[in-house]
Amino acid sequence: MSVIAVAGGTGGVGRAIIDALNATGKFEVVILSRKPSKEKEQEFGSRIVTVDYENIPGLAKVLEENKIGTVISTLEMMAGPGPEEALIRAADKSTITKRYIPSIWGVPYSEETIKIFPAAKWKIECLELLKTSSLEYTAIYNGLFLDYFVAPVVPTYLSLLTVFLDITNNAAAIPGTGNVTAVFTHTWDIARFVAAYVGKAKWVPEAYIFGDKATLNELLKVAEDAKGVKFTVSYDSLEDLAAGRITELPSHLQAYPFFPKPALQGALAGMGLMLAKGVFNMHTEWTLNQEFPDIKPRTIEQLMNEAWGTSQTSTRS
């Protein structure tokens, strides 16, 4: 049984991937973590291996000793690429590790995107590092996480965050016109595709997952129809977004103690500007949806109605 390590797997996307991999029964799954935890090992059903991302030779030794052939990274890169780059170098140095999925989990980034989303620079650098390595690798592109619009009713391991639609309080702050299409995918559906993909004999550098596609105005309409109420809606101009200004939503107040207002508004403004400029409107001739047609990602309407209402009537043409 091949061994797959998930870095950053104690929460978020990583935790969802661990569940999906374990559900297949085809792999031994280990979690790379800075801290040991017997409680989490029992909860997750996977062994935790402690690592030091500042010690590349030691990290490579850990990969070899645990016979880890594939590494899936879900490491956070908002503070810099250090741990991710160290893990790539260690995987390349390991005589056992042959495959790597980097912590991208979004969209293809460009030099233009860096001006809006500074962390894109680090993600691009990690991909460039992989290109020079001996590793077979795949960057996974899945668009926006649909979880943010349907949690907590629809289960997720992501931290709760109000993004554009404050559905609990019947309010919305739409970036731009709201008429630009974007890809939305729930992390648990992403995880199911990843669990199927890792078993393929040959990988490709890029793989796309499309949960559903919609504009934010369409998403808003689905939410309003599901709840049976009209929302209070504001539209933030591109100029305001570029300056880091957004309309404050009621649920944001609850987030400020752990996500300070300037940081939260800056992050949402950047995400909104990317969405308004079409960065999340991905196009490709090949997707993992086509590769694995038996995996059916849940649609926006399906999850919205599950989370917020009972209507099953289509609201999009």
N, C-alpha and C positions, 0 to 999 in steps of 0.2 A: 504494500500500500504506500503510495507516494506521500511525502510530507509537504504540507503547505503552511507557511508562516504568514500570519496577518499582523502587520505592524500598526500600532494604534488601534487595536481591535477591542478595547474594553468599552467602547461606546460608539455612537454615530454609525457611519457607513460601515466601519470595520466590524462592529458587533453584528450587523445585519448579514454581512458576508460570512462570518463565522457560522451563524445559524444555518445559512443556505448550504455551505460546504458540508457541515455535519449532517444535514438532512439527506444528502446524497448517499452517505455511507461509503463513499469511494476513496476518501482521503483521511490521513491523520492530520488534524489541524492543531497548530500550536500558535500561541499569541506571544509576540515580542512586546515586552513592556519594561519600563524603567523600574517598576516596583513589583515585588511578588504579592500574590493574594490567593490564599487557599480558598477563601470564600468565593471569589470570582471563578476560580477553576471549577468548583462544584456547580456554580450557577450556569456557566457557559458550556460545560462539558468538554473543555479543552485545556491542555496543559499550558501554563504561563512560563515563559523563559525570560529571565531578566537580562537586559542588555544595557551597555553603555555606549551611546552614540558618539562619544568623543574618543573612543578607542577602536579604530577601524580593524587592526589586526585581531583584537579580542572579539570583535563582532563577527569577523569572518570565521574565527574558530568556533564560535557558538553555532553558526550556520552549518559548519561541517560536522561538528559533534552531534548535532540533532538531525543530520541527514536531510536538511531542508533543500528540496529541489526547486521550489517556487516560492517567491516572496510577493505578497500583495501588500502594498503600502497604503495606509489611510492616515498617515501622519499629518498633523496640522502644519501649514507652512506660513501662517500669517506673521510669525516672528522671524522668519528666515528659513533658508533651505538647508541649514547645517545637518540636522539629523537625516533628512532624506538623501542628501548627497553622500553622507557617510555610509548609509545603508546600501546605496547603489555600489559604491566602491568596495564595500565588504562583500557584497554578493558577487561582484566581478572577480574578487580575489579568491573566493571560496571555490574549492575544487568540486563541490557537490551542487551548488546552486547554478541553475541554467536559465531560469525564467524570472521575469520581474514585471509587475504591474505598478506603475508609479502613482503617487497621490495627486491625480488630476481631478477626476470626478466632476466634470463640468462641461467646458467647451474648449475647442482649439483656441489657443491664445496667440496673439500677434503683437508686434512692437507697438501698434496703435492701442491695443488693449492695456498695455502697461501704464499708459498715461491715465487711464481710468481706474485700473485695479493693479496697484504696485506689486502684489504678490504674484501676478502673472509672470513677472520677470524671473522669479525663482523657479516657477514651474517650467518655463521655457528652458532655463539653464539645466534643470534635471533631465529633461528630454534630450538635450544636446549631449549631456554626459552619458546617457544610455546609448546614444548613437555611436559613441566611441568605445563602448564596452564590448565584451564578447557575449553579453546576455541577449537572449531572445526576449523582447518586451512588447507590451501593448498598452497604449494610453486609452482609457475608457472615457467616452464622451456621452453624457446623459442629460445635458441641459440643466434646468432648475430642479431642485428637489420639490416634488409635489407634497411631501410630508408637511411643509410649513402651512399649507392651506387646509389641511384636514386633521391635524393633530389637535387635541390629544385623543379624540374619539377613535380615529384610525391609528393603530399602534405604530410607534416609531421609536428609534433609539436616539434620534437627533434631539438636541436641546430645543425647547420650544422658543420660537421667535416669530413675531408678527411681521410678515413681509408683504407690503403693498395692500393686502386685504385684511382688515381687522374684523373678521367675520363674527366673532363673539359680540362686538359692539356695533355691528351694522354700519361700518365705515370703511372707506377706501382712500388711499393716496396713490394715484396712478402716475407713473413716470411717463412723460411725453404725452402723446395722444391716446395711448392705450390700444392702438390699432396694429402694432407690430407683433407678428407671430413669434412664439417661443416654444421650445420643447420642454415638457414637464414630465418627470419620472419619479416614482416613489422609490425610496432607497431599498425597500424589501424586494421590489421587482428588479432593480439593478442587481441586487445580490443573487437572485435566481439565475439571471443571465451569466453573471460572472462564474457561478458554480458550474454552469454547463460549459462555458468557454474554456476554462482552465484545463479540461480534459482533452482538448483538441490536439491532434498530432502536430499541427503547424499553426503558429501564431502570425498575426500581422501587426504592423506598428500602431495602427489606429483601429478602434472598433466603436461603433455608435449604437446607442440604445435609445429608442424613441418610445416613451411611455404614451404620450399624447401631445398634440400640438394645438395651441389656441392663442388668441390675443388676450391681454389682461381685461379688456372690455368684455370679451366672451366669458372669461373666467368669472368676472363680476356678475354677469347675467346668470350664470349657472348658480352662483352662491345666493343671489337674490331670489331666484325661483325656488331653490331648495328650502330656503327659510320662509318664503312667502312675504318678504318685506323689501322695501327699497332702502338702499344704503345712502348715507351722506358721503358724497364723492368729491374729492379734490384732484386736480391735475397739476403735477409739478413740471414746470418748464425745463427744457434742456439747460438753459442758463442757470437756473437754480440748482439743478442736479450737479452741474459742473462746478458750482461753487460750494457743494457739499450741503445744500439746503434741501430739506424735505418737509412735507406736512407731517406734523406729529400726530400719531394715532393714539387713541386711549390706552391700548395695551402696551405701548412703548414705556409708559410711566412705570409699569411693573418690572420692566427689564433694566432700568437704569442702575439699580443697586449692584448688579453684576455685569452690566454692559453699559458703561458710562455714556451719557447722552451724545457728546461729540463723536465718540468712536462709533456708536450705533448709527447715528445719522450719516456719518461719512461712509460707512460700509453700505448702508441701504441706498445712499445717493449714487455710489459707484455702481452697485448692482443695477439700479434703475436706469442709469445712463447706458450701461451695456445692453440692457434689454431694449431700451428705446432706439438704440443704434443698430439693432438686429443681430447682436452677437450670439444670442441664444436661439436664433432662427436658423438652425443647422440644416444643411443639405448634403446628402451623400447617396451614392448608388448602391451601397451595401450596408446593412445593419445586422446586428445580432438577432433582431426580430425575424429577419428572413432566414438566418442561419438556424434558428431554433424556433420554428413556427408553433411548436406545442406549448411554448411559454407565452402566455397571454398577459401582458402588463395591464394593470387596471387603468381605466380611463378617468379623465377629470370628472365627468358627470357621475360615474359610478362611485368614486370616492367622496365627492362633494355630497351626494345624496345620502351616502352611508353616514357621513359625519354630521350633516346639518339638516337633513330633511328626509322625506319619503317619496318625493316626486321622481318618477322614472321617465318623464317626458323629455325628449330631446329639446334643448333650447338653442342649438346651433344649427345653421343651415349647412 
